[in-house]
Amino acid sequence: MAPDRQALLVVDVQASFPVPEAIVAGIAALSRRLHTVATVERHDEAVTPFARQLGWTPPVDATPLVPADRVFVKHGYLPPPALIDHFRARGTERVLVCGVQAETCCLAAGFLLFDAGLHPTLLRWLSVGSSLDRSGDLGAALWRHHFGSVLEEPDALGLTSEPLPYSS
């Protein structure tokens, strides 16, 4: 697919979530090659009851750890609907998704993208699972089941200039 018809969505790669440095570096390298949108999870108990239901709250002022052309704040698992408007305005067809909690927050983004008629694709090597499954294997299995599109390594992107770093 032509690079201008796809974009990178970086989900919740922020200081409040443990993200291996190799993944942050890999995402940063790819963000220099594609239009990049990032989400950050911020706390607003009036919107999402993290404290009341889970006894935990994300920060109120999180910022992404990687460069992004556009940042969307989210309160909860789903990205805001404005994210879809942004991709549609750009003519994006395929959204390459990576980041934190492949089986929850990334998966929620995948459902939002899929339901909007976009083609969500998980970048497995640039994603980490939640504390339930840090490997991200569960998230990748759920992505394959629901969306059928998981890329396992940078070469699968088909970008032909400088190589992208691998992380493991």
Buried (B, 14 or more C-beta within 10 A) or exposed (E): EEEEEBBBBBBBBBEBBEBEEBBBBBBBBBBEBBBBBBBBBBBBEEEBEBEEEEEEBBEEEBEBBBEBBBBBBBBBBBBBEEBBEBBEEBEBBBBBBBBBBBBBBBBBBBBBBBEBEBBBBBBBBBBBBBEEBEEBEBBBBBBEEEBEBBBEEBEEBEBEEEEBBEBE
